[in-house]
Amino acid sequence: MYPLIQQLNIHPVSLSYENWLSILKKPLSERPNYLFENGTIQIGQVVGEFLGIPIDTDDYYNHLYDYVTSREFRLYLLSEDSLDKTIDNNRFQAVQKILNISQEQKLSVNRFTAFLDGEQLLIKSNVPVIHRKIREAMIETLELFTRLEQDGLKNHELRRILVDIIKWSFNHLQPALETADPQKEMPRFMWYGDFKKSHQYFLFYLISLGCDMVIFHPEGRDILDGFITDPIFKHQYPNQEPPEPFPTERRSRKTTVAYRASREIESILNQEGSGLYKPWQLREYTPSSLTLRTTYDELFILTKEMAMIRPEFEVKNGEVKIPSIFAKIQGVSKNRKEYWERLHSLVELENSLLIRQLPFTVPSSSDFRFHYRNALAKDGVIDPATIMKSHYWPYSFLPAGLQKGIANAVRNICDKPEINPLPMESLEEVKIFLFTQSMFLPKSIIQMLERFDYSQQVPKLIVFNNELTGRLSRSDAAMMLLLNQFGIDIILYNPTGHNDIETYIAPGIFDIHWLEDVVFDLAYKEPSHSIFKKGLFQGILKNLRGD
């Protein structure tokens, strides 16, 4: 029967959320797009992605468990945890031998694949047309690698990716191919959870071979993004949550109708772009800042507004854009009462931090140049995931979403540094300085960030620099740039009208508001009600002591 089939062509089936499972269970001969004539067989392939997670998580994980344990579905589970990472040493040495040849010669993809076949690194099939398709799928995968990766087959990552594809082919694909028949059924795989680059190429290889592939990622990450350009079926669930370990048994909890209805209503009200956000709904989102240009009077209006009410606030694709203030107030108003009342109104807002002693950061003498260079991705920009996994990352105790927000702010300030270089300081040295200072957030600022619910009240850093209690430092300026990237409001008061932050930060990054007078030796004035409270407390204390 098999020799009659000379060519195997793959044609993805048009899927919907309602029909994908029923089509998956059908034999190939009963699926849409099946055709067998003149020695060529065309089969309908199921490829679909299910991103995010539904409201009923118990039901979701029970379905996943059923897909890989029920004989009705016959799906082979693939995941970071389930993949068998062992490889025969002879195969490993054979891969290295071919890579050495490739480094010495300029091999075409076809010749490279022929070497793999000659070294018995491609799995075998008793079905001749599948046997040929295995070779074709490897050629397609290597051609994709040469298109996506710099230097093609000479790219340093090829060794790791090729070893992974070969070992997973022998450990997972070969057992599944034992019962494969292009007239009945090809292997069916289900990918679950997070992934790395090797996983992406392996899945592309399986899909090119004609295997069915359904992908589930509760957090919504798309494993095929950039690898398959043809449109494929994707279903987006309403929520996003980090993947849990794949279930080893069915869950016994049942969601009540009332609970499910409540979650559905909550999901509708609190979805991205709705303008309604429950407390801490955006805690896993990545914040970025849009610095607003305001007048002096507008500053005191906008700083009181919640983030989601401010102009240009946006929540989209897992990111939240926070309109923030970065301003310096030079001099003092003629109306001193109004000046102090406005300053106090900022200080007394929720989650405000008043700085009166300068500098408020400690410049680090640590040498982070190697840490910085090791954190760079291929595009020359810091990879947040790399620094978050490093041994020197000091914020691992914080919630994952907040860590990601800090790491992204570090990336942004280093990518386009806005701080002025010192004499003879290179651009890389400026970036290393900013990177280093970002690893030493003061405890008071960390706590301010921890209290920041991105859609609600925006934290404020208020610096009162009367030049009587120290001077603003370059490390202070670096900290302000980091907080500005995070979406924190920053207001710097300088009654003397002297330069301070201008010494360190390029112009145009912050607003400057000039007031009528300049005053030297102006001491900070406590709010009158604070003085009253302090006096009342001291009076009560005297009475208690019997003074």
MIRO-466376 format. One record per residue (C-alpha): residue in one letter; x, y, z. Coordinates in Angstrom, 3 decimals, padded with zeros to 6 digits, m for minus. Layout:
BEGIN
REC, A, X, Y, Z .
...
end
This chain:
BEGIN
REC, M, 000.000, 000.000, 000.000 .
REC, Y, 002.701, 002.533, 001.006 .
REC, P, 004.847, 002.396, m002.176 .
REC, L, 001.887, 003.776, m004.149 .
REC, I, 002.275, 007.076, m002.265 .
REC, Q, 005.107, 009.108, m003.752 .
REC, Q, 004.455, 012.523, m002.222 .
REC, L, 002.950, 013.775, 001.060 .
REC, N, 001.532, 017.319, 001.077 .
REC, I, 000.315, 019.129, 004.192 .
REC, H, m002.682, 021.475, 004.142 .
REC, P, m003.866, 023.022, 007.458 .
REC, V, m007.576, 022.690, 008.173 .
REC, S, m009.687, 025.795, 008.794 .
REC, L, m010.608, 025.581, 012.476 .
REC, S, m012.945, 027.253, 014.954 .
REC, Y, m013.268, 026.989, 018.712 .
REC, E, m016.395, 024.878, 018.177 .
REC, N, m015.011, 022.369, 015.655 .
REC, W, m011.281, 021.925, 016.356 .
REC, L, m011.689, 019.013, 018.741 .
REC, S, m014.099, 017.072, 016.530 .
REC, I, m011.781, 017.499, 013.512 .
REC, L, m008.759, 016.444, 015.578 .
REC, K, m010.458, 013.148, 016.464 .
REC, K, m011.315, 012.303, 012.848 .
REC, P, m009.121, 009.989, 010.743 .
REC, L, m007.150, 011.853, 008.084 .
REC, S, m009.277, 010.382, 005.312 .
REC, E, m012.417, 011.971, 006.841 .
REC, R, m010.962, 015.427, 007.428 .
REC, P, m011.337, 018.436, 005.118 .
REC, N, m008.512, 018.883, 002.558 .
REC, Y, m007.848, 015.142, 002.249 .
REC, L, m006.953, 014.089, m001.296 .
REC, F, m005.233, 011.019, m002.723 .
REC, E, m004.566, 010.776, m006.447 .
REC, N, m001.726, 010.030, m008.875 .
REC, G, 000.618, 008.915, m006.093 .
REC, T, 000.259, 012.144, m004.125 .
REC, I, m001.596, 012.302, m000.821 .
REC, Q, m002.731, 015.555, 000.787 .
REC, I, m003.777, 015.535, 004.419 .
REC, G, m005.630, 018.088, 006.540 .
REC, Q, m003.508, 019.121, 009.516 .
REC, V, m004.777, 020.530, 012.828 .
REC, V, m002.663, 023.438, 014.124 .
REC, G, m004.128, 025.724, 016.759 .
REC, E, m003.117, 027.937, 019.670 .
REC, F, m005.095, 028.587, 022.852 .
REC, L, m003.672, 031.637, 024.565 .
REC, G, m004.637, 032.795, 028.050 .
REC, I, m006.922, 030.958, 030.411 .
REC, P, m010.726, 030.829, 030.824 .
REC, I, m012.627, 031.911, 033.913 .
REC, D, m013.061, 028.340, 035.133 .
REC, T, m009.438, 027.274, 035.674 .
REC, D, m010.352, 023.882, 037.167 .
REC, D, m012.280, 022.977, 034.031 .
REC, Y, m009.373, 024.194, 031.864 .
REC, Y, m006.771, 021.992, 033.572 .
REC, N, m009.128, 019.013, 033.648 .
REC, H, m009.522, 019.308, 029.875 .
REC, L, m005.745, 019.413, 029.410 .
REC, Y, m005.386, 016.329, 031.580 .
REC, D, m008.024, 014.519, 029.515 .
REC, Y, m006.384, 015.448, 026.197 .
REC, V, m003.167, 013.607, 027.075 .
REC, T, m004.585, 010.679, 029.062 .
REC, S, m007.690, 009.723, 027.062 .
REC, R, m007.349, 007.244, 024.167 .
REC, E, m010.030, 009.270, 022.409 .
REC, F, m007.673, 012.212, 021.812 .
REC, R, m004.266, 010.463, 021.709 .
REC, L, m002.281, 013.677, 022.204 .
REC, Y, 001.391, 013.389, 023.175 .
REC, L, 002.318, 015.965, 025.822 .
REC, L, 005.307, 018.195, 025.152 .
REC, S, 006.469, 020.793, 027.669 .
REC, E, 009.634, 022.110, 029.248 .
REC, D, 009.147, 019.641, 032.116 .
REC, S, 008.058, 016.585, 030.099 .
REC, L, 010.770, 016.612, 027.403 .
REC, D, 013.362, 013.850, 027.733 .
REC, K, 016.714, 015.679, 027.567 .
REC, T, 018.968, 012.614, 027.278 .
REC, I, 021.002, 011.936, 024.114 .
REC, D, 023.218, 009.070, 023.042 .
REC, N, 026.863, 010.158, 023.231 .
REC, N, 027.590, 008.808, 019.723 .
REC, R, 024.866, 011.023, 018.286 .
REC, F, 026.191, 014.028, 020.194 .
REC, Q, 029.687, 013.449, 018.775 .
REC, A, 028.237, 012.994, 015.286 .
REC, V, 026.505, 016.390, 015.529 .
REC, Q, 029.784, 018.009, 016.578 .
REC, K, 031.566, 016.331, 013.651 .
REC, I, 029.092, 017.793, 011.134 .
REC, L, 029.277, 021.241, 012.727 .
REC, N, 033.077, 021.144, 012.429 .
REC, I, 032.762, 020.327, 008.738 .
REC, S, 030.246, 023.163, 008.344 .
REC, Q, 032.664, 025.620, 009.957 .
REC, E, 035.428, 024.586, 007.535 .
REC, Q, 033.230, 024.482, 004.436 .
REC, K, 030.246, 026.463, 003.244 .
REC, L, 027.572, 023.768, 003.243 .
REC, S, 024.164, 024.272, 001.659 .
REC, V, 021.137, 023.305, 003.728 .
REC, N, 020.537, 020.256, 001.499 .
REC, R, 024.132, 019.042, 001.880 .
REC, F, 024.073, 019.721, 005.635 .
REC, T, 020.911, 017.586, 005.874 .
REC, A, 022.567, 014.859, 003.806 .
REC, F, 025.400, 014.756, 006.353 .
REC, L, 022.819, 014.414, 009.158 .
REC, D, 021.164, 011.544, 007.293 .
REC, G, 024.513, 009.897, 006.623 .
REC, E, 025.401, 010.007, 010.320 .
REC, Q, 022.055, 008.350, 011.209 .
REC, L, 020.856, 011.521, 012.989 .
REC, L, 017.492, 011.607, 011.231 .
REC, I, 014.902, 009.205, 012.584 .
REC, K, 013.524, 006.461, 010.342 .
REC, S, 010.011, 005.419, 009.383 .
REC, N, 008.709, 002.191, 007.862 .
REC, V, 006.444, 004.301, 005.662 .
REC, P, 008.567, 005.466, 002.695 .
REC, V, 006.657, 008.715, 002.107 .
REC, I, 006.994, 009.667, 005.785 .
REC, H, 010.653, 008.692, 005.672 .
REC, R, 011.168, 011.191, 002.837 .
REC, K, 009.067, 013.801, 004.653 .
REC, I, 011.350, 013.628, 007.699 .
REC, R, 014.252, 014.756, 005.520 .
REC, E, 012.142, 017.499, 003.899 .
REC, A, 011.006, 018.769, 007.326 .
REC, M, 014.620, 019.012, 008.502 .
REC, I, 015.524, 020.980, 005.372 .
REC, E, 012.596, 023.370, 005.995 .
REC, T, 013.687, 023.822, 009.622 .
REC, L, 017.307, 024.557, 008.731 .
REC, E, 016.202, 026.953, 005.979 .
REC, L, 014.090, 028.802, 008.549 .
REC, F, 017.106, 028.946, 010.873 .
REC, T, 019.265, 030.491, 008.142 .
REC, R, 016.584, 033.141, 007.513 .
REC, L, 016.032, 034.048, 011.158 .
REC, E, 019.506, 033.743, 012.662 .
REC, Q, 022.541, 035.856, 011.825 .
REC, D, 025.296, 033.980, 009.912 .
REC, G, 022.923, 031.093, 009.136 .
REC, L, 024.443, 027.649, 009.615 .
REC, K, 027.545, 029.209, 011.181 .
REC, N, 025.523, 030.794, 013.989 .
REC, H, 026.785, 029.686, 017.414 .
REC, E, 023.267, 028.700, 018.561 .
REC, L, 022.882, 026.026, 015.854 .
REC, R, 024.750, 023.436, 017.935 .
REC, R, 022.374, 023.685, 020.890 .
REC, I, 019.220, 023.838, 018.770 .
REC, L, 020.275, 020.978, 016.492 .
REC, V, 021.215, 018.744, 019.430 .
REC, D, 017.836, 019.478, 021.031 .
REC, I, 015.841, 018.713, 017.863 .
REC, I, 017.705, 015.445, 017.310 .
REC, K, 017.407, 014.173, 020.892 .
REC, W, 013.710, 015.095, 021.130 .
REC, S, 013.079, 013.481, 017.741 .
REC, F, 014.481, 010.156, 018.948 .
REC, N, 012.935, 010.431, 022.419 .
REC, H, 009.440, 011.656, 021.462 .
REC, L, 008.779, 011.691, 017.717 .
REC, Q, 010.106, 008.246, 016.838 .
REC, P, 007.792, 006.374, 019.279 .
REC, A, 004.824, 008.387, 017.986 .
REC, L, 005.688, 007.584, 014.348 .
REC, E, 005.495, 003.798, 014.887 .
REC, T, 001.751, 003.822, 014.211 .
REC, A, 001.723, 006.717, 011.724 .
REC, D, m000.151, 006.212, 008.453 .
REC, P, m000.768, 009.160, 006.079 .
REC, Q, m004.109, 007.614, 005.103 .
REC, K, m005.271, 007.323, 008.710 .
REC, E, m003.368, 009.262, 011.359 .
REC, M, m000.196, 011.286, 011.912 .
REC, P, 001.213, 011.909, 015.409 .
REC, R, m000.738, 014.375, 017.505 .
REC, F, 001.124, 016.627, 019.926 .
REC, M, 000.103, 019.151, 022.559 .
REC, W, 002.533, 021.802, 023.760 .
REC, Y, 001.880, 023.302, 027.197 .
REC, G, 003.437, 026.281, 028.962 .
REC, D, 006.599, 028.343, 028.585 .
REC, F, 009.195, 027.768, 025.911 .
REC, K, 012.709, 028.520, 024.675 .
REC, K, 014.092, 028.958, 021.176 .
REC, S, 014.904, 025.236, 020.775 .
REC, H, 011.289, 024.400, 021.558 .
REC, Q, 010.091, 026.781, 018.834 .
REC, Y, 012.274, 025.134, 016.193 .
REC, F, 011.265, 021.626, 017.338 .
REC, L, 007.571, 022.475, 017.047 .
REC, F, 008.168, 023.959, 013.590 .
REC, Y, 009.905, 020.699, 012.616 .
REC, L, 006.941, 018.611, 013.829 .
REC, I, 004.439, 020.830, 012.023 .
REC, S, 006.520, 020.686, 008.801 .
REC, L, 006.454, 016.901, 009.058 .
REC, G, 002.633, 016.912, 009.143 .
REC, C, 001.987, 016.255, 012.834 .
REC, D, m001.093, 017.775, 014.466 .
REC, M, m000.171, 020.451, 017.009 .
REC, V, m002.305, 022.218, 019.610 .
REC, I, m000.644, 024.729, 021.926 .
REC, F, m001.820, 025.953, 025.316 .
REC, H, m000.186, 028.846, 027.177 .
REC, P, m002.166, 030.255, 030.146 .
REC, E, m000.167, 033.509, 030.126 .
REC, G, m000.818, 034.085, 026.418 .
REC, R, 002.742, 033.780, 025.034 .
REC, D, 002.757, 032.767, 021.367 .
REC, I, 005.349, 030.046, 020.723 .
REC, L, 004.886, 030.204, 016.931 .
REC, D, 005.206, 033.983, 016.659 .
REC, G, 007.705, 034.754, 013.898 .
REC, F, 008.087, 031.060, 012.975 .
REC, I, 004.913, 030.424, 011.010 .
REC, T, 003.811, 033.257, 008.751 .
REC, D, 000.675, 031.596, 007.354 .
REC, P, m002.471, 032.371, 009.358 .
REC, I, m003.329, 029.674, 011.896 .
REC, F, m006.226, 029.267, 014.297 .
REC, K, m005.807, 031.129, 017.586 .
REC, H, m008.274, 031.312, 020.450 .
REC, Q, m007.814, 034.011, 023.088 .
REC, Y, m009.222, 033.281, 026.550 .
REC, P, m010.265, 036.294, 028.696 .
REC, N, m007.628, 035.987, 031.447 .
REC, Q, m003.868, 035.565, 031.662 .
REC, E, m002.114, 033.699, 034.464 .
REC, P, 001.348, 032.107, 034.872 .
REC, P, 001.289, 028.424, 033.817 .
REC, E, 000.767, 025.979, 036.664 .
REC, P, 002.527, 022.583, 036.650 .
REC, F, 000.791, 020.251, 034.222 .
REC, P, m001.902, 018.303, 036.127 .
REC, T, m001.148, 014.742, 037.180 .
REC, E, m004.799, 014.070, 038.015 .
REC, R, m008.212, 015.616, 037.519 .
REC, R, m009.272, 018.334, 039.915 .
REC, S, m012.253, 017.567, 042.115 .
REC, R, m013.411, 021.179, 042.751 .
REC, K, m016.480, 022.291, 040.857 .
REC, T, m017.219, 025.905, 040.069 .
REC, T, m020.710, 027.037, 041.028 .
REC, V, m022.932, 028.783, 038.503 .
REC, A, m023.008, 031.922, 040.666 .
REC, Y, m019.211, 032.013, 040.974 .
REC, R, m018.757, 031.568, 037.234 .
REC, A, m021.274, 034.322, 036.493 .
REC, S, m019.550, 036.632, 038.963 .
REC, R, m016.167, 036.029, 037.330 .
REC, E, m017.615, 036.591, 033.857 .
REC, I, m019.090, 039.960, 034.872 .
REC, E, m015.806, 040.902, 036.542 .
REC, S, m013.892, 039.917, 033.420 .
REC, I, m016.084, 042.098, 031.197 .
REC, L, m015.813, 045.117, 033.504 .
REC, N, m012.076, 044.796, 034.045 .
REC, Q, m010.764, 043.841, 030.624 .
REC, E, m008.068, 045.881, 028.916 .
REC, G, m009.315, 049.212, 027.648 .
REC, S, m012.552, 049.163, 029.646 .
REC, G, m011.447, 052.069, 031.846 .
REC, L, m012.566, 050.199, 034.956 .
REC, Y, m009.920, 048.410, 036.986 .
REC, K, m010.201, 046.562, 040.246 .
REC, P, m007.452, 046.978, 042.876 .
REC, W, m004.166, 045.388, 041.772 .
REC, Q, m005.675, 044.076, 038.524 .
REC, L, m002.633, 045.366, 036.616 .
REC, R, m000.002, 044.063, 039.056 .
REC, E, 001.454, 041.677, 036.423 .
REC, Y, 001.519, 044.334, 033.697 .
REC, T, 004.679, 046.106, 032.609 .
REC, P, 004.587, 049.866, 033.343 .
REC, S, 006.050, 052.557, 031.132 .
REC, S, 005.880, 056.326, 031.397 .
REC, L, 004.495, 059.090, 029.233 .
REC, T, 005.845, 062.338, 030.686 .
REC, L, 003.214, 065.082, 030.473 .
REC, R, 003.992, 068.696, 029.686 .
REC, T, 001.962, 070.929, 031.990 .
REC, T, 001.674, 074.489, 033.214 .
REC, Y, 002.515, 075.297, 036.833 .
REC, D, m001.181, 075.416, 037.754 .
REC, E, m002.010, 072.174, 035.901 .
REC, L, 000.710, 070.354, 037.806 .
REC, F, m001.247, 070.581, 041.079 .
REC, I, m004.446, 069.410, 039.397 .
REC, L, m002.996, 066.425, 037.560 .
REC, T, m000.898, 065.127, 040.450 .
REC, K, m004.113, 064.589, 042.429 .
REC, E, m005.708, 062.538, 039.637 .
REC, M, m005.552, 058.742, 039.527 .
REC, A, m003.456, 057.322, 036.699 .
REC, M, m006.442, 055.916, 034.802 .
REC, I, m008.105, 059.364, 034.699 .
REC, R, m005.053, 061.168, 033.349 .
REC, P, m004.790, 061.918, 029.603 .
REC, E, m003.219, 059.173, 027.426 .
REC, F, m003.466, 056.448, 030.089 .
REC, E, m003.532, 053.148, 028.188 .
REC, V, m003.649, 049.433, 028.960 .
REC, K, m002.806, 047.172, 026.049 .
REC, N, m001.044, 043.862, 025.325 .
REC, G, 000.167, 043.346, 028.886 .
REC, E, 001.568, 046.864, 029.203 .
REC, V, 000.252, 049.918, 031.041 .
REC, K, 001.249, 053.413, 029.940 .
REC, I, 001.220, 055.816, 032.900 .
REC, P, 001.043, 059.585, 032.250 .
REC, S, 003.396, 061.131, 034.798 .
REC, I, 004.895, 064.438, 035.895 .
REC, F, 008.595, 065.312, 035.871 .
REC, A, 009.011, 068.977, 036.815 .
REC, K, 011.292, 071.423, 038.573 .
REC, I, 009.955, 074.489, 040.376 .
REC, Q, 012.516, 077.303, 040.435 .
REC, G, 012.247, 080.088, 042.990 .
REC, V, 009.364, 080.963, 045.325 .
REC, S, 005.961, 082.591, 044.787 .
REC, K, 005.423, 086.134, 046.013 .
REC, N, 002.426, 084.693, 047.797 .
REC, R, 004.331, 082.599, 050.354 .
REC, K, 001.167, 081.146, 051.858 .
REC, E, 000.060, 079.797, 048.485 .
REC, Y, 003.580, 078.425, 047.823 .
REC, W, 003.642, 076.385, 051.023 .
REC, E, 000.023, 075.274, 050.726 .
REC, R, 000.654, 073.894, 047.240 .
REC, L, 003.855, 072.143, 048.284 .
REC, H, 002.140, 070.656, 051.331 .
REC, S, m000.791, 069.501, 049.182 .
REC, L, 001.667, 067.346, 047.200 .
REC, V, 003.487, 066.025, 050.262 .
REC, E, 000.232, 064.956, 051.895 .
REC, L, m001.061, 063.022, 048.895 .
REC, E, m001.234, 059.244, 049.164 .
REC, N, 002.115, 057.499, 048.623 .
REC, S, 004.251, 060.665, 048.495 .
REC, L, 007.891, 060.617, 049.570 .
REC, L, 009.469, 063.915, 050.637 .
REC, I, 013.259, 064.205, 050.307 .
REC, R, 014.875, 067.037, 052.293 .
REC, Q, 018.334, 065.611, 052.912 .
REC, L, 020.630, 065.320, 049.886 .
REC, P, 021.983, 063.261, 048.348 .
REC, F, 019.252, 060.670, 048.899 .
REC, T, 021.141, 057.846, 047.129 .
REC, V, 024.535, 056.311, 047.779 .
REC, P, 026.732, 056.121, 044.660 .
REC, S, 027.972, 052.585, 044.125 .
REC, S, 031.626, 051.783, 043.612 .
REC, S, 030.844, 048.228, 042.477 .
REC, D, 032.120, 047.133, 039.063 .
REC, F, 029.062, 045.964, 037.122 .
REC, R, 030.560, 046.217, 033.629 .
REC, F, 030.669, 042.441, 033.129 .
REC, H, 027.148, 042.016, 034.511 .
REC, Y, 025.965, 044.727, 032.118 .
REC, R, 027.633, 043.172, 029.079 .
REC, N, 026.343, 039.694, 029.924 .
REC, A, 022.808, 041.095, 030.176 .
REC, L, 022.793, 042.389, 026.601 .
REC, A, 020.680, 040.581, 024.009 .
REC, K, 021.744, 040.170, 020.367 .
REC, D, 020.281, 043.585, 019.516 .
REC, G, 022.603, 045.256, 022.032 .
REC, V, 019.792, 046.099, 024.477 .
REC, I, 019.452, 044.716, 027.998 .
REC, D, 017.300, 041.603, 028.283 .
REC, P, 015.100, 042.055, 031.395 .
REC, A, 014.682, 038.285, 031.834 .
REC, T, 018.468, 037.841, 032.014 .
REC, I, 019.021, 040.351, 034.806 .
REC, M, 016.002, 039.078, 036.756 .
REC, K, 017.568, 035.580, 036.816 .
REC, S, 021.061, 036.802, 037.730 .
REC, H, 022.705, 036.290, 041.109 .
REC, Y, 023.244, 040.044, 041.602 .
REC, W, 019.559, 040.981, 041.080 .
REC, P, 018.552, 042.481, 044.456 .
REC, Y, 014.785, 042.567, 043.950 .
REC, S, 013.957, 038.846, 043.775 .
REC, F, 011.866, 039.159, 046.958 .
REC, L, 009.382, 041.434, 045.170 .
REC, P, 006.290, 040.198, 043.269 .
REC, A, 007.124, 039.003, 039.748 .
REC, G, 005.180, 041.805, 038.041 .
REC, L, 007.013, 044.516, 039.985 .
REC, Q, 010.387, 042.883, 039.264 .
REC, K, 009.544, 042.895, 035.565 .
REC, G, 008.567, 046.572, 035.761 .
REC, I, 011.875, 047.536, 037.398 .
REC, A, 013.871, 045.426, 034.934 .
REC, N, 012.135, 047.056, 031.964 .
REC, A, 012.803, 050.520, 033.407 .
REC, V, 016.492, 049.585, 033.740 .
REC, R, 016.526, 048.460, 030.113 .
REC, N, 014.913, 051.701, 028.922 .
REC, I, 017.222, 054.130, 030.740 .
REC, C, 020.294, 052.216, 029.527 .
REC, D, 019.043, 051.885, 025.961 .
REC, K, 018.720, 055.659, 025.530 .
REC, P, 020.673, 057.267, 028.377 .
REC, E, 019.461, 060.780, 029.194 .
REC, I, 022.204, 061.534, 031.690 .
REC, N, 025.105, 063.784, 030.688 .
REC, P, 028.464, 062.006, 030.306 .
REC, L, 031.420, 063.003, 032.425 .
REC, P, 034.567, 064.261, 030.680 .
REC, M, 036.202, 061.380, 028.782 .
REC, E, 033.310, 059.040, 029.678 .
REC, S, 032.189, 056.759, 026.821 .
REC, L, 028.569, 055.955, 025.979 .
REC, E, 029.013, 052.426, 027.300 .
REC, E, 030.400, 053.761, 030.578 .
REC, V, 027.326, 056.008, 030.938 .
REC, K, 025.094, 052.973, 030.433 .
REC, I, 027.089, 050.926, 032.942 .
REC, F, 026.756, 053.774, 035.483 .
REC, L, 022.956, 053.841, 035.062 .
REC, F, 022.782, 050.028, 035.175 .
REC, T, 024.845, 049.920, 038.376 .
REC, Q, 022.860, 052.616, 040.182 .
REC, S, 019.620, 050.817, 039.298 .
REC, M, 020.724, 047.892, 041.460 .
REC, F, 020.758, 050.044, 044.611 .
REC, L, 017.247, 051.387, 045.111 .
REC, P, 016.800, 052.824, 048.629 .
REC, K, 014.369, 050.940, 050.837 .
REC, S, 011.970, 053.911, 050.983 .
REC, I, 011.712, 053.988, 047.188 .
REC, I, 011.238, 050.214, 046.921 .
REC, Q, 008.345, 050.474, 049.375 .
REC, M, 006.888, 053.340, 047.347 .
REC, L, 006.958, 051.130, 044.226 .
REC, E, 005.417, 048.216, 046.138 .
REC, R, 002.434, 050.414, 047.035 .
REC, F, 001.939, 051.537, 043.421 .
REC, D, m001.290, 050.159, 041.944 .
REC, Y, m000.764, 051.242, 038.327 .
REC, S, m004.325, 052.369, 037.594 .
REC, Q, m004.767, 054.241, 040.883 .
REC, Q, m002.904, 057.042, 042.683 .
REC, V, 000.528, 057.719, 041.210 .
REC, P, 003.368, 057.829, 043.797 .
REC, K, 005.279, 061.085, 044.086 .
REC, L, 008.914, 061.814, 044.785 .
REC, I, 009.173, 065.402, 046.060 .
REC, V, 012.672, 066.798, 046.497 .
REC, F, 013.078, 070.057, 048.430 .
REC, N, 016.564, 071.347, 047.670 .
REC, N, 017.262, 074.563, 049.583 .
REC, E, 021.027, 073.832, 049.421 .
REC, L, 021.221, 073.871, 053.243 .
REC, T, 021.122, 070.095, 053.684 .
REC, G, 023.434, 068.826, 050.972 .
REC, R, 023.550, 068.807, 047.191 .
REC, L, 021.864, 066.741, 044.520 .
REC, S, 024.230, 064.051, 043.197 .
REC, R, 024.626, 062.305, 039.857 .
REC, S, 023.356, 059.065, 041.414 .
REC, D, 020.245, 060.990, 042.572 .
REC, A, 019.680, 062.081, 038.978 .
REC, A, 020.081, 058.482, 037.769 .
REC, M, 017.471, 057.374, 040.304 .
REC, M, 015.064, 060.051, 039.079 .
REC, L, 015.454, 058.836, 035.494 .
REC, L, 014.652, 055.289, 036.589 .
REC, L, 011.565, 056.372, 038.530 .
REC, N, 010.426, 058.521, 035.627 .
REC, Q, 010.579, 055.464, 033.362 .
REC, F, 008.452, 053.597, 035.901 .
REC, G, 005.739, 056.282, 035.809 .
REC, I, 006.409, 057.978, 039.154 .
REC, D, 005.629, 061.704, 039.542 .
REC, I, 008.804, 063.680, 040.325 .
REC, I, 008.687, 067.293, 041.516 .
REC, L, 011.908, 069.063, 042.425 .
REC, Y, 011.776, 072.346, 044.395 .
REC, N, 014.738, 074.745, 044.317 .
REC, P, 013.969, 078.079, 046.039 .
REC, T, 017.334, 079.575, 045.015 .
REC, G, 016.733, 079.066, 041.299 .
REC, H, 020.165, 077.455, 040.941 .
REC, N, 021.011, 074.582, 038.641 .
REC, D, 021.019, 071.144, 040.242 .
REC, I, 019.416, 068.430, 038.119 .
REC, E, 020.333, 070.369, 034.956 .
REC, T, 023.963, 069.508, 035.672 .
REC, Y, 023.248, 065.825, 035.115 .
REC, I, 020.165, 065.365, 032.927 .
REC, A, 019.770, 066.482, 029.335 .
REC, P, 017.326, 069.388, 028.801 .
REC, G, 013.807, 068.654, 027.649 .
REC, I, 013.322, 065.604, 029.858 .
REC, F, 011.523, 067.619, 032.554 .
REC, D, 009.468, 070.823, 032.764 .
REC, I, 010.820, 073.951, 034.464 .
REC, H, 008.440, 076.398, 036.164 .
REC, W, 009.898, 079.751, 037.249 .
REC, L, 008.258, 081.617, 040.123 .
REC, E, 008.573, 085.315, 040.931 .
REC, D, 011.207, 085.382, 043.697 .
REC, V, 014.446, 083.601, 044.458 .
REC, V, 015.116, 082.999, 048.137 .
REC, F, 018.328, 081.805, 049.783 .
REC, D, 018.511, 079.885, 053.059 .
REC, L, 014.781, 079.077, 052.925 .
REC, A, 014.069, 076.460, 055.587 .
REC, Y, 011.358, 073.881, 054.935 .
REC, K, 008.115, 074.884, 056.628 .
REC, E, 006.085, 072.133, 058.218 .
REC, P, 002.303, 072.166, 057.610 .
REC, S, 000.571, 074.092, 060.381 .
REC, H, m001.684, 071.181, 061.344 .
REC, S, 001.418, 068.961, 061.714 .
REC, I, 002.880, 071.503, 064.145 .
REC, F, m000.423, 071.510, 066.016 .
REC, K, m000.469, 067.712, 066.220 .
REC, K, 003.145, 067.670, 067.384 .
REC, G, 002.430, 070.260, 070.090 .
REC, L, m000.705, 068.423, 071.213 .
REC, F, 001.201, 065.133, 071.446 .
REC, Q, 003.999, 066.714, 073.470 .
REC, G, 001.410, 068.280, 075.819 .
REC, I, m000.282, 064.928, 076.385 .
REC, L, 003.111, 063.307, 076.972 .
REC, K, 003.966, 065.944, 079.639 .
REC, N, 000.682, 065.255, 081.438 .
REC, L, 001.322, 061.536, 081.398 .
REC, R, 004.761, 062.088, 082.898 .
REC, G, 003.316, 064.457, 085.480 .
REC, D, 005.432, 067.403, 084.279 .
end
